[in-house]
Amino acid sequence: MPPSFDLLVIGDANPDVIIGPLDAPLAFDQREQLIDSGALTLGGSAAITACGAARLGLRVAFAGRVGDDGAGHYMRDRLAAHGVDVSGLRMDQGLPTPLTVIVTRGDDRAILTAPGTLAATSGRDVPERLLTSARHVHSASFFLMPHLAADLPGLFDTARAAGATTSLDTNDDPSGRWDRTALAPVLARTDVLLPNAAEAHRLAGTDGTSVAAAAGLLARQVPLVAVKNGADGALCHDGRTVLTTAGVRVTAQDAVGAGDSFNAGFLAGRLAGRSLADTLDLAAVCGALSTRAAGGTTAQPTWEEALTHLTTNGDSPS
């Protein structure tokens, strides 16, 4: 029986409140500061990736946990509106939905998250029927969900036994520990690792070296590493060969979620059978185009839009 879904995404889902740009230090002492814009939007690395993949035409399911509150219902409804199957999204009766406030300043941002259900999310929130009915399983925000992190090796084993491939975007570690011992058994079951440049250095322990060097070390643990490097583009390493793609020129309004849209493009390219070079180019375009509007999902491209952008900029995937 063919898989019901192209992609199952496991992980975090929360509203993002995005405000900025802030042109001065954040003031306390009950001072009020005015900024140019603010937006309430769908957030969470896993949720943004799921929406981006659905926008690209993949059949996508999501598994995770939110609170049975207004924010949780907002997330469930927004995911469903983007075409994501939410039958695996658990509504927790006792804990609140996570909430993130993002303050932007120039091309940087500060991220403040109230974890809510994140600390309680575990492998029990991931239905086996979804693990065994997807072509690929992606997990995000490893360090935000310790119980889910501990259960990921078993979840990935179940998915792989059913014929799926796997990927991981660890995202940042708020504790600063970057526990490689906890991560090792997951990487041993991961087909594609998708960090950004800063995360790649922290995961590899290579601060002060090149991004390619960090990717090369990580490629000893994972068959394929694709690293997002902001305006400098991206690269991938399979343990032997490094491929690079240049940054994509767009008029950027908001970079929140660009890395997650990159993930969606990379996974869509892989699942479509594109070459690795074409997949990397496609992912970079998806990440860049997502920055054209506020929020992580507002400007995510369709498959046709992404390919058109590649063609008009001199790269035409085969």
N, C-alpha and C positions, 0 to 999 in steps of 0.2 A: 504494500500500500504506500503510495507516494506521501511525502511529508505534507502536513496541513499548512505549515508555515515555513517561510524562507528563513526567518530570524526570530529567535526568542531573546529578549533583553531582560536581564535580571538586575535589580538594584534600586537606586534612589529616585524618588519622585516628590517634588515639592514646589510650591509657588516661589517664584523669584520676584522680589521687589527691587527694581533697578532704578537708582537715582544718580544724577550727576550731569555734567562733570563738576566735581568739586575743585575749585581753583585756589583753595587755602587749606591749611590744616584743619582737621575735624575739631570743632570747638565743643567743650563741655561747659560747665557752670550755667546750664540752662540757656545758652545762647542759641538763637535761631539763625540758621544759614539758608539762603535761597540758592537754588540750583536751577538749571535750565529745563530739566525734564525728569519725569518719573513714570514708571510703568509697572503694572502687575502682569506677570506672564508665566507660562509654564516653565518649570526649571527642574534641576536634577540632571546629572550627566547621563544617566541611563535613560530617563524619559526623553531628553532632547535627542539622543541618538535614535531612540525608537521612532520618534516623529520624523526625523530626517530620513530614515530608511523607508518609512511608509510613503513619504513624499516622493521618494525615488522609485516607487512602484513595488516595493517588496511587501510580501504578506508578513506582518509583524505582530507578535504577541508580547505582552509585558507581564512580568511577575515581580511583586514586591509588596510593600505594606504602607498604607497611609492611615490617618485617623478617620473615624466616622464623624467628621466635622465639616464645616463649610469649605475649608481648604482642601480636605480630602476629596470631597465631591467635585470641587473645581478641577482637581487634577484628573480624576477619573473621566469627567465629562470632556476635558480638553484633549486627553489622550484619545478617547473614542472619536472625537471630532476630527482628529488627524488620521483616522483610519486604523488605529492600533487596537487589537483585541485586548480587552481589559478583564477578561474572565479570570485571570490569575492575579488580579490586584486585590489584596485583602484589605478590608476596612476594619481597623482596630477600634474596639469599643471603649478602650481605656486610655490610650495614649494619643496625643495630638499629632497632626500632620507636621512634618518638618517645615521650617520656614527659613528662607535665605534672603538677606538684604545685601545687595551689591552696590557699593559706592564707587563710581568711576572717577578717574582723574587722569587726563591724557590717555595714553594707551595702556594704563595700568588700572587695577581695581582692587579694592578690599572686599572680602567676602565674609559675612557674619552669618552663621547658621545655628539655629536652635534645632537640635537633632530629633526631638519628638520620637517617632516610631523607628528611626534608623537603628538605634542601639538594640531594639528588640527584633529586627528583621533577621530571619534565619532561613535555612534550607527548607523548613516546614512551610514557608510561604511560596515555594516553587512547586507547582503541581507536576508530578511525574509525567502526566499525559502531555504536558507541554514540552518537557525535556526530550521526550521520545518522539515528538512529532514536528521537530524543526530541523532544517538543514544546517543551521549554525546557531550557537548559543554565545551571547556576549554578556559580560558582567562589568559593572562600573563601580567606582567609588569604594574600592576594597577596604580602605582604612577607616571609613565612616561606619561600617557595619561589621563589627567583630564577630558576631555569631554567624552571619552569612559567610564571612571570610573563612571561618573554620569549617564550614560545610561545603565550600566550593569544590574541593577535590572530589568529594563524592558526587556532587551534582554534575561536574564535568565528566566524571567516569560514566555516569548514567547516559549522558548525552552522547558521548563518544561511542559507547557500546551500541547505541541505536544508529550510528553512522554520521552523527553531526561533527562539525569542526567547532572550535572554540576560540574566543578572544577575550582579552582583559584590558581595561583602562583603569589603572589603580587610582588615578587622580592624586590630589595632594594628600599628605598625611598631617593633619592638624597637630598631632603629638610631636612631630619632628623625629620620631624614632625610626621610621622606615624599616620595620621588622622583616628582614630578609629570611629569617628562619620560618616565620609564619607564611611568608609568600612562596617559599621554595616549592612546596608540594602542589601549589596551584600552577606555578609556572611549568612544572613538569607535565601538566595536562593541558597547557595552553598552546594553541597553534599560532596565534598572532597577538603580540603585545603592542599596545597603542599609547605610549606615554607622550607628553610634550618634552621639550628639551630639558627643562629644569628637573622634571620628574625622572627622566632617563639618567641624568647625572646622579641624582640621589639614590636611585635604585641600583645603579652600577657602582656607586662610590667613586666617581671619577670627576668630581669638581675640579676645574682647572684644565681639563683636557678638551678635545673636540667632541662635538655631538656624535660624530661618526665613531669615535673611539668608544664612547659609552654604548652606542647601539651595538658595536661589535662584541663587547663583553656580554651584553644581555642576550645576543644571538647565540651564545654558547648554551643558554638555558632554554631558549624558545626558538622554534624553527624560523620565525619571521618577526622582525621588530620594525615598526613604522613609527617614526618620530616626527611630531609636529613642531615646527620651529618658527612660528609667527610669520612676520613679514619676509623672513629668509626662506620660506617655503617648507619643504619637508624632505625626509630621506627614509629609506628602508634598507635593512641589512638582513641577509639570509644566512650569515655565517661565513660567506665566501665573497659576496659581491655587494657593493654599496650602490644604490640608485638614488638620485636626487631629483627634485623638481623645484623650480624657482617659485618665488612668491608671486601671487596673482594680484594684479592691480585692480582695485575696486575703490569706489568712494565709500569708505567704511563709516558707519554710524555707531555701531556697538559690537564689540568682539565677544560678548558673553555667549558661550555655547559654540564658538567656532570650532574648537577641537572636537566637540561631540558631533558636529555636522561633518567634519573630516572623517571621523570614525564611520559614520553612516555611508559616506561615499566610498570609503575603502572597502567596507564589507559588501556593499552593493556591487562594486567592480569585481571583487573576488567571486561572488556568487554568480555573476553573469559570465564568468570564464574569461575575463579580460586578462591581458598580459600584466605582469607586475608593474612595468613602467607605466602602462596606460592607467592602471588602477591607482597608482600614486598621483598621477596628474589629475585624475578625476576627483580624488579625495581632496586635493589642494583646492580645486575649483569649488567643491561643495563647501569647504570651510570658509573660503573667502567670500563667496556669494551670500552666505548666511549673515555676514556682518552689515549688510545693506540697510537693515532696519533694527529697531530696538528689540531686545529679547532674543532668545536662542532659536526660536522656531519660526518667527514671522517671515523671514526672507529665505528660508531653506529652499533650494532649487528642486524642480522636477528633474527627472532623468533627461528629458529633451532639452531643458534649459542648460543643464550642465554640459551636455555634449555640444550644444550650439556654442557655448562660450569657449570650449576647447577648440572647436573648428575655426571660429572667428579670430582666435588668438594664435593660430598657426599650429596647433596640435590637434590631430584628428585620430582618436583611438580606433584601432581596427576591430 
